């Protein structure tokens, strides 16, 4: 089963800010980001680590940041 990547078009600036806060300010893991997003926005993906990573990548890019550099990683 191949996971469905996050469509960056579905991430709003407000969502990106929230994801950044979880990952960069509150030190959430990708799993924790995925679970928090699933709980807040109603996704069925739960704590899927790949989903969390995809969310972080989409959010970082929307905010004009590199998801592979500090403060994201």
C-alpha positions, 0 to 999 in steps of 0.5 A: 500500500503506497501512502497518498502524499499531502497535496500542498494546495490543501495546506493553508497559511494558517495550517502551515503556521500551526504545523511549524509551531508543532514541529519547530517550537514544540519539538513534535516528531513527524508522528506527533505532527501527523496525530495532532493534525489528524485530531485537529483537522479530521484526517484518518491517517492518524500518527502515520510518520510519512503523513507527518513528514509530508505535512512538514514539507508542504508547510515549510515550502508554503512558508518559504523555508527548506524542510531539510534545514533548521528549524525543521530538522 
